[in-house]
Amino acid sequence: MTNPRILPGTAHPTLGDAVSEALGTEPVECEVERFPDGELQPVVGHVRGEDVYVVQPTGRDVKEHLIELLLLLDACRRAGTRRVTAVVPYFGYARQDRRTRAGQSVGARVALDALAAAGADRLVVVDPHTPTLEAMSSIPVETLSAVPLLAAALAEHTPAAAVVVSPDLGAVKLAEHYGELLGRPVAIVRKTRLSGSNVKAEELVGDVVVRPAVIVDDMISTGGTVRAAVKVLLAHDAAPDITVAATHPLLGDRATDRLARLPISRLVVADTVPPPRIPTLPHRVRTVAPLLAEAIALPHGGEPLDTLLLRG
């Protein structure tokens, strides 16, 4: 059996190269040409008969990165790969897993179908926004978790009196996982989303009085959810020592400015997308490269992934 080959896309080449280095292999050579109108044309190196893993998150510029991923998969398939796997640490469109009003599309299903049509034999994701990707996909999906990685980083700075906070009902299971790993209780904020960036937090369940808080979520996009949760915590007399942890630091739409204005002591994130630069806010970035490398090496050698998978 040949060694797995990593093909880093342009969305996060540093991560792709790190995964390749962790596996002890040379990355696949690839050039992505760009036409004057923005059209992309990838050209991949020799991959005939190889087991190729295309590493390409679809965050920040989701349209371009998703199209590039589809073209890379198609190029690999046409070049005669034995198998090609899409490694998408941050899977865009996962928020669109169902229709909430008439006339909407189901973006997650469209993206999954497109990956399969482009030639992907398997999909690897990390802490997706929806737990239903595997059920919606026509190809096998491996759903990994960066929570143990981030919890280990949090443990170094989490006081014994701290409480883990779910900023909305959708993050409760995630918060419970953090709570178990850190040995801390969990509190829950109930919110109402008024728009894509405007969130209203309405109530709090749990004891946060004079406790340091650790707000956890799968992603930070606009910062609106974090801002609403911080407001509720302070209104309920939580200690002014608040940590925020998230797997995917998308940080679009002036989110870094929003976070910098909040009384946040530190931010802990993974590098599923290129890590943020926030000079005014102490932050720590943990790389998922070893996690992805292990998730590639284990099944390649016929071993199970049980210890790496996201808990249901």
C-alpha positions, 0 to 999 in steps of 0.5 A: 500500500502506498503512503497517503499523499496530501494536497494542500489547497490555497485556503490554508496551505500552512495546515496542509503542509503541516499535515503532510509533515506530520505524516512524513510525506511530501505534499502533492505539487499543485498550481492553481491558475487564475483567469482575469475574470476570477475563474480557477484552473488547478493543475495537480502533479503526479497522483496516478494510483495514489491515495490523495487527501485534499486539505481545504477548509471552506471558511472566510471566502466560502464561495471561492474555497468550495469551488477550488475544492471541487476543482481539485477533487475533479483534477485528482479523479481525472489524474487517476488517483486510487482514492481521493478524500476531501479533508475540510476542517471547517465545512461551510454551509453546515449551518444550512442543514434544513429549511426554516422558511419557504423558498430556502435551499438546503445548502449543506445538502447541495455542498455534500452532493457537489463533493460527491459529484466532483469525485470525493470518495470520503469526507473528513470534517472537524466539529461541524455546526450540524450533527446531520452531515453524515446522514445527509451525505452519499459518501462516508463522513468522518467527523472529528473533534478538536474539543479535547485539544482545546480543553487541554489548552483551557485546563492550564488557565481555568480556575477551580471555581470556573463554569463552562457556558453554552452560549445557546441551546445548540452548543449544550452538548459541546459545553457538556463535553468541555465540562466533563473534560475540565471537571467543571459545571455547565451553565446555558444561555438561551438566545434569539437570533434576530438576524445573521449578526444580531443576537438577543440573549434572554435568560441563563440556566445555572450558577455563575455568581462570582465564577469565572466563565468559559464560553464554548462554541463550535465557531465564532463568526460575527461575535454576536453570540459571544457578545450576547452571552457576555452581557448575560453573564455580567448581568448575573454577576459572573466574575469579570474573567471570561474565556472564549473557546471555539474550534473555528475562528471565522471572525468575519464582519468586524468580529475581531473588533467586537471581541476586543471591546468585550471584557474577555481575558483570553481566546482559545481557538483551533487553526481549522481556518488561518488563525486570527490576528487580534493584537489587543486580545490574548489568544492561543491557537492550537493546531489540528494538524496532528489530529488530521494526520492521525485521522488519515494514518489510522484508516489508511493502516486499517485502524479505527478512528473511535478515539478521534470522532466527535461524540453524539 
